Amino acid sequence: MTYNEKLAQYREMSLDALYKALSTTSTKIPMDGEARLNVSQTKSGKSLYVISGCHYSSEALRLMHEVIRPCAQGNPTQWLFLVEGSPKGDVPEVIYGYLMGEKLGIPTENPIKDPYNKEVVERAIKSGMKREDVYTALLIGMLKVIPDIDRVADGLSKMWDVSSNYLCDLIAHLSLEVESNPESMSKKKETFRMIGNEIDRISNELSSQELDRVIAKYPDRNNIFVYLGRNHREILDRI
């Protein structure tokens, strides 16, 4: 069953049934990611409800269902939902966040430009980094989560408009290089670490701009619920 077909099924469920289904669904990554809820105010006095931590988190899903849902249900016209990710994926708490907003009639948008976003990648390359180094650094990061080069290369090739074979070749070339010259790996690790830090900075810079744009669209929404990964938590400090 495709993600779109699953999403169509989920849309037919009540929120209680949806929560139960998503709580027991099989995921490619264990649903044991940490998550916490923080409630504060923005500089303009809006109430800010933030669930942050690791993706694939049964705790984040629970907090959405047991805490955010009853709060938002009481006065949905006062709420805005900002959820990192897409409901057309397989992260249960992301799917729930979007469909909760949809079922309650609350605007729901994604303000995050994640590190794999093409705009982020191209900005990093324009800053002077080698394209192949940027691609390789991101491939390695994804392979740590999903150790399937064909699957990873296929997904990222669509995002970046490049050949999946080219991406597979980058990893193969790196493996051969390290095999023939093991000492080069320490230098490569440092290069990839620096690239990762710069990509994270660019990701959060673009996400901050997108966050400002989205919030400005809904000036009368005084309660803002945000779900995001902990690496993007800093973008909320400026609002």
Secondary structure as UniProt FT lines:
FT   HELIX           3..11
FT   HELIX           15..24
FT   STRAND          35..41
FT   TURN            43..44
FT   STRAND          47..53
FT   HELIX           58..63
FT   HELIX           64..68
FT   HELIX           69..74
FT   HELIX           76..78
FT   STRAND          79..83
FT   TURN            87..88
FT   HELIX           92..104
FT   STRAND          108..109
FT   TURN            115..116
FT   HELIX           118..126
FT   TURN            127..128
FT   HELIX           131..145
FT   HELIX           149..160
FT   HELIX           164..180
FT   TURN            182..183
FT   HELIX           184..217
FT   TURN            219..220
FT   STRAND          223..229
FT   HELIX           230..238
//
